[in-house]
């Protein structure tokens, strides 16, 4: 049991704040694309933001999109416990991730993690079920908790 409960509404609120910041002129469209893709990827996959998501390269996603059922191969060096694994990409992720791949080198990092991390800390986006603010690692927590709701059992998580 955890004191941090992350709901679907919390993730939607983060995405909403990202869009509001663009409308208000605080962030540009490139950052909106980066931040939204990061949030969606983290929420859908449950990958660790600091040790994994921040390390992924554009080329890994390009390779994933070459397959009928796209999966990103995470290298051992990009994983906290140093275990290479595959991460299936939900169809909802394809378009925002493909946009991030455009006009970029395969060796570039896919996500502007440091920028997103700093932005999220400054925003102080409140969570609905606890008296705390959103942090990037909440995306992993959300994936785990939402997995319980939809019946995505431990064997599915281990498969990823």
N, C-alpha and C positions, 0 to 999 in steps of 0.2 A: 504494500500500500504506500502511496506517496501523497505528500501534501500538495504537489503541483498537479493539478488536473487541467488538461488542455483540451478544449472542445473544438468541434468543427467551427463553431461561431467565432472562436478566438483566431483561428487560422484565417477565416474570412475577413475578420476585422483587420488583421495585419495587411492583407491584400488591399482592403479598402483604404487604409491609411496611406499605403504606397501610392494609390491612384489620387487620393486627395492632395498629397504632397506635390504631385506633378501638376495638378490643376492649379494649385497655389503658387507654382513656380519655384518651389524649393528644390526639386530634383528634376533632371531632364529625362527624356524618353528612354535613353540608353540605360540609365540607372533603374528606371521603372521595369524595363525588360529584364535586367539582371536580377533585381531584387525579387520580382514576382516569380521568375523561373527558379530561383534559389528556394523560395518558400514552397512552391509546388513540388519541386524535386524532393526536398526534405520531408514534407508531409506525406507524400505518396510512397516514399521508399524507406523512410526511417533510418537512413544512413547517418553516421555521426558527422555533424557539421564541421567540427574543427579538424579531426584527423582524416576524414575521408572526403566529404563533399568539397572542401576547400582545396584538395589536392588533384581533383579530376581534371583531365585535359580535354580540349576540344576534339582531338583526334579519337579519343575513346568513344565519344558520342557519335562522331561520323561513322566509325566502325559499327556501332550498334544499329544505326539507321540503315545499314546495308542488308540487314536481316529482316525476314518477314515478321518475326516477333523480336523487336529490338531489346537487347540486353546489354548493359554496360559491364565490361569486365574490369573489376577493381583489382589492381595489382596489390601484392602483399605489402609493398612499401607504403601503400595508401590506406592501409587498414590498421587500426589501433592494435589489434592482436596479431598482425602480420599474417593474415590469412587471405589469399586471393579468393575472390568470389564473384558471382554474377548478380547483377541487379536488373530485374525486368522493368521495363518502362511502360507505365500505364499509357494508353492511347492519348489521354488528355495532356500528357507531357510533351508529346512529339512536336507540335507547332512552336511552343515557347522555347524549346531547346534547339530546334532547327534554326530559329531566328538568331539565337546566340552564336551559332556556328558560322553564320554568314560572314564572309570577309575577314576571317581570323585564321591564324596559323594553327596547325594541329598540335603543336607543342605548348600553346598558350593555356593557361588555367581557364577552365570553363566559367567559373563564377568569381565575381568580385567580392570575395568573402570578407576581407578586411573592411571594405567600404560598407557592406551590408551590416556587419557586426557593429560598427561605429554608429551607423544610422539608427539601427534598432535600439541601441542603448540610449541614444538621445531622445527618441520618441516617447519612451516610457508608456508603451501600449499596455493598458491593464488587462489582466486575464479575468474571465468572467466567474470562475469558480474558486479563486483564491486571491488573496490580497497581495499579489505580486505582479511584476511586469514581464512581458514577453522577452525571451532571450532565444538566440538561434537553436540552442539544444532542446528547446520546447518542441521543435518539429519532430525530433526523434521520439520524444515522449508521446506526442500526439499520435504518431503512427502506431506505436505500441498500444495505446489506449483505444484508438479507433479500431485497431485489429481485433481487440477483444469484443467490441460492439458488433462487428460484422462477422465474427466467428473465424477470423484468420488465425488459426491455431499455431501452436509452437512449432509444429513440423513445417508449416509453410514459411515461418520466419527463419527457421534453420536452413531451409532450402536456399533462401536468398543469401 
